[in-house]
C-alpha cells in the first residue's frame, strides 16, 4: 500500500491508456527490483528494494530480498541484519509442515547466519 504524504503518493506512474497518475505500491516496486535482478543488475535492484522498504518498512519479501541482494553484493553483516528483520517481522515466513522440517530449517538458517557473519 502506498503511503501518502499530503496529497502526493510516494511514487506514481502514468496509465498507458489515459495518462492518469497511478500510485505504485511497495510490491510494484519490489517486482521491478526482481526484474532488475534477473537482468543481472543487483545494485539497481537493491536500490529499488530500498525504495520499496521506504514505502513499507516491514514488508517481509522486501526485507528478505534486501538480505539476499546485499549478501550477493558482498556485505554479509548488512545481509544478516535484513534477514533478522525479516524473521522478526514474520517468524512464520518459512513454510514448515513437520517438526523435522522445522528442525532442518532452523539448522539451515543458523548456518546461513554464521556464514553471513564471517563474510568481510
C-alpha positions in Angstrom: 0.0 0.0 0.0 1.4 3.4 -1.0 1.7 5.9 1.8 0.5 9.4 1.2 2.5 12.5 2.0 0.0 15.3 1.8 -1.8 14.8 -1.5 1.2 13.1 -3.2 1.8 9.4 -3.3 5.3 8.1 -2.7 5.7 7.2 -6.4 3.4 7.3 -9.4 3.4 6.1 -13.0 1.2 7.2 -15.9 -1.6 5.0 -17.2 -0.7 3.7 -20.6 -4.2 4.4 -21.9 -5.3 7.7 -20.4 -2.1 9.1 -18.8 -3.7 9.3 -15.4 -1.2 9.1 -12.5 -1.4 5.7 -10.6 0.2 5.3 -7.2 2.7 2.4 -7.1 2.8 0.1 -4.1 5.8 -1.3 -2.4 5.0 -4.7 -4.1 5.0 -2.9 -7.5 8.5 -1.5 -6.8 9.7 -4.9 -5.5 8.6 -6.6 -8.7 10.7 -4.0 -10.6 13.6 -4.9 -8.4 13.2 -8.6 -9.1 13.2 -7.9 -12.8 16.4 -5.9 -12.5 18.0 -8.7 -10.5 17.1 -11.2 -13.3 18.7 -8.8 -15.8 22.0 -9.1 -13.8 21.7 -5.6 -12.1 21.9 -6.4 -8.4 22.9 -2.8 -7.4 20.0 -1.3 -9.3 17.7 -4.0 -7.8 18.9 -3.2 -4.3 18.1 0.5 -4.9 14.5 -0.4 -5.9 14.1 -2.7 -2.9 15.3 0.1 -0.7 12.6 2.3 -2.2 10.0 -0.5 -1.5 11.2 -0.6 2.1 10.8 3.1 2.5 7.1 2.6 1.4 6.6 -0.4 3.6 9.4 -1.0 6.2 8.0 -4.3 7.5 7.5 -5.9 4.0 8.9 -9.4 4.6 9.5 -10.1 0.9 11.4 -6.8 0.5 13.5 -7.4 3.7 14.4 -10.9 2.6 15.2 -9.7 -0.9 17.4 -6.9 0.5 19.3 -9.5 2.5 19.8 -11.7 -0.5 20.9 -8.9 -2.7 23.2 -7.4 0.0 24.8 -10.8 0.5 25.2 -11.2 -3.2 27.0 -7.8 -3.3 29.4 -8.9 -0.5 28.0 -7.2 2.6 27.3 -10.2 4.9 26.8 -8.1 8.1 24.1 -6.0 6.5 22.6 -9.0 4.8 22.3 -10.7 8.3 20.5 -7.6 9.6 17.9 -7.8 6.8 17.4 -11.5 7.4 16.9 -10.9 11.1 14.4 -8.1 10.4 12.5 -10.4 8.0 12.3 -13.1 10.7 11.2 -10.6 13.3 8.5 -9.2 11.0 7.2 -12.7 10.3 8.6 -15.6 12.3 6.4 -17.9 10.2 8.0 -16.9 6.9 9.4 -20.4 6.4 6.7 -22.8 5.4 7.1 -25.8 7.6 5.0 -28.9 7.6 6.6 -31.1 10.3 8.8 -30.8 13.4 11.6 -32.5 11.4 11.3 -29.9 8.7 11.3 -27.1 11.3 14.4 -28.5 12.8 16.1 -28.7 9.4 15.0 -25.1 8.5 16.4 -23.8 11.8 19.7 -25.6 11.3 19.9 -24.2 7.8 19.1 -20.7 9.0 21.7 -20.8 11.7 24.3 -22.0 9.2 23.4 -19.1 6.9 23.6 -16.6 9.8 27.0 -18.0 10.8 28.3 -17.8 7.2 27.0 -14.3 6.8 28.6 -13.1 10.0 32.0 -14.4 8.7 31.9 -12.5 5.4 34.1 -9.5 5.1 
